[in-house]
C-alpha cells in the first residue's frame, strides 16, 4: 500500500474554520491530547469527528467487554482491513492490556490464535464472523450473550464497526502508520 498521503491531508489547526476549532477544543478537553490520526482526517467533517470521538471514548474505555478484549477486537478489525495505522497504535496497547504476543502475532499473520481464553475466543470469533460474513452464527451470538450480556453483545458489534469505520477512513486517506509501532505484512491471497 502506498503511504504518500495525497488524500484528505490534515488541515493545520491555524487553518481550522469555526466548527473545526470547536471540535478540536472538545477533542482536547476529552482526550487531553490534540486531534491526531484518524481524527485529523475526520476533521474535514467536524460533526462526524466529534460523534466518532465520543463513541470511541465509550467503546475503548467503558465497553461491556472491557479494555483488554476491546483491544483484541480492534486488532482483528485492523487485520481484516489491513490497516497499518490502527495496527501500529493498538498492537502495543493490546500487549500492555494482557493480550499475549502469540495471539497478537497470529492475528497479524492471519492465523487462528491458539491459546486464547474463553472470553478472547468468543470476541475473536464474533468479530471475525461479523467482518467476514456480515453476520454472526447463532452459536457465536449465544456464547457472546451468555458471557457478556446484551450490553456486551451490542458493544462488541459496535467496537468492530467503529474500528472498521476508522480503518476505512485511514485507508482512503492513506495515512501512514505510526513510526514507533509494528507494521502488518500483506497477507497471501
N, C-alpha and C positions, 0 to 999 in steps of 0.2 A: 504494500500500500504506500502510496506517495504521501509524504507528510508536509509538502510545501503548502502551507495554509494560504490558499488563494480564495477560499470561500468563507463568507461571514467572518471576516477578521475582527478581532476585538477592537472595540472603539476606545480610544483613550478617555479616561474619566473627565478630562478637561473639555471634551467634546460632547459629553452627555447632554441630552435635552432635559427638560424639567422632570418628565416622567422617569427617565433613566436615573437622574440624580436621586429622586425619591426612592426608587427601587434599590439603588446601590446603598443608600443610607440605611434602609430597612435590613438589607443583607448584612451589612457591617454590624448593626445593632444585634441581630440574631446570632450570627456566626462568629463575631469578634475578629473577622478577617475580611479584607476587601474581596470583591467579586473575583472569582477565579474559574478556570477550566470551563466546563460546560455552561456555567452561568454567564461567562463572558459572551458566549455565543447567544444564549437566550436573552441577553440584554438588548438585542435587536428588537425584542418584543417584551418590554419590561413587565407587563402584567403576567405574561406566561412565566417569566423568570421568577417573579415573586411567588406565584402559585406553586411552581416546581420546588422552589426553596422551602416553602412551608411544608409541602408534602414530604420532601426529603428529610426535613428535621424530625418529623414523626417516624418515618419508616426506618431511619438509621438508629434512632436513639430511644424510641418508645414503642416499638412494634410488639405485637403479641407473640413473636417467636424469639425475641432477644437479639442483642447486638452480634453475638458470635454467629448465630445461624443466619442473620441478615447478611453478614459479610460472605458467608458461603454462597447464598443465593446471588449476591452481586457478582461473585466470581463466575458462577455458572452462566449468568447473563452476559457478562463481558466476554467469556469464551465463545458463547453462541454467536455473538455479533462481531467476534474478532476485534474487540475494542481495546486497543492498547493503552489509551489514556486511563480509562476506567481500571484496567488491569494493573497498570503501573502504580496507581494510587491505592487500590484496595487489596492487592495481594499482601503487601506488608501489614496492613491493618488486620486482615484475616489471621495472619500468623500471630500477631500480638493478642488477638481475641481468642486464641486457643485452637484454631483450625490447624491441623498438623501439616507439616511441609509435604508429607506424602500425598495428602488429599489435594493440596494446592497444586503440586506438580502434576498429579493425574489429570485434574481439570484442565490445566494449561496444555497438556498433551492430548486432550480429547479422549482420555481413557476413563473408564469407570473407576472411581476412587475406592479401593478396598480399604477396610479398617475403619469405616465410619461408624459412629454410634447410631442408635436408633433415630434420634432426632435429626442428625445430619443426613442420614439416609432418606428419611421422609422428605426433608426440604430439597435435597438433591433431586430425588425422583419427581417431586411435584414441579419444580422449576424446569427440569429437563423436559418433562412431558408437555407442560404448558407452552414452552418455547417451540418445541419440535412439532407437536401435534395440534397446537392452538386449543388444547383442552387437557383435562386430566382424567384418568380412568376412575371408575367408581372405587376400586380398591385403594388407589393412591389418595383420593379425596377422603375416604373413610379413615384411613390411617392418620392423615393430617388433622381431620376433625377430632378424632379421639385424643390425639397428642396435644393439639394447640387450641381447640375450641373454635367457635365460629369467628371470633375476632382474629385469631391466629391464621385461619384459612384466608380470610379477606386480606390481612396484612401480607401474607406470603405471596398471594397473587399480585398485590399492589407493589411489593418490592420488585418482583420480576418485571412487571410492566413499567414501573418508574425507571428502572435502570435500563430497560430496553429503549425507552424514550430518550434518555440521556445518550445512550450508545448511538442511536440513530442521528441525533444532533451532532455528536462528536464525529461520526463517520462522514456525514455530508460536509462538515466544516473542515475535515482533515486536520484536526488538532493533534499535534504531535504528543507522544507520551511524555510523562514526567521523566526528566533526565536521571532522576535518582532511583527510579523503580524498575522492576523487571519488565521484560517485553515478551509478548506472546509470539511464538513461532507460528507461521501458517500451518494449518492442518492439511494433510494429504487428502485429496478428494477421493 
